[in-house]
Amino acid sequence: MTVLGDVAKVLRSKNSGPFEITLDVLFDSKDDYDRVKQSGCITKRTICDLYRVKEEQIHHLVFFDQALGFKVTISRDISSGSVGDRDVYGAQQHAPLMKLAIHQSEEG
């Protein structure tokens, strides 16, 4: 089984302002990027399940072919730095994506 953390060159998270977190996933090969994109594993439903958020909390899920990567932006439950916030910089939120199983697409 292949997991996203094994094929992504960069897998990171960061604040996108005080109310959002952005997840960036970049690949160093077009083959790996295409394989993940075409697998159908990266969907709003997948992000909802991994991050326990509602679909309306996903502001963007965009693939960038030229950059060999994709970006997901989700609403934070608590604004950065507020009481109860456990990750002020949003830098530890990429972990659920690391273990996401990437299945071969039905086409390939």
Buried (B, 14 or more C-beta within 10 A) or exposed (E): EBEBBEBBEEBBBBBBEBEBBBBBBBBEEEEBBBBBBEBBBBEBEBBBEBBEBEEEBBEEBEBEEEEBBBBBBBBBBEBBEEEEBEBEEBEEBBEBBEEBEBEEBEEE
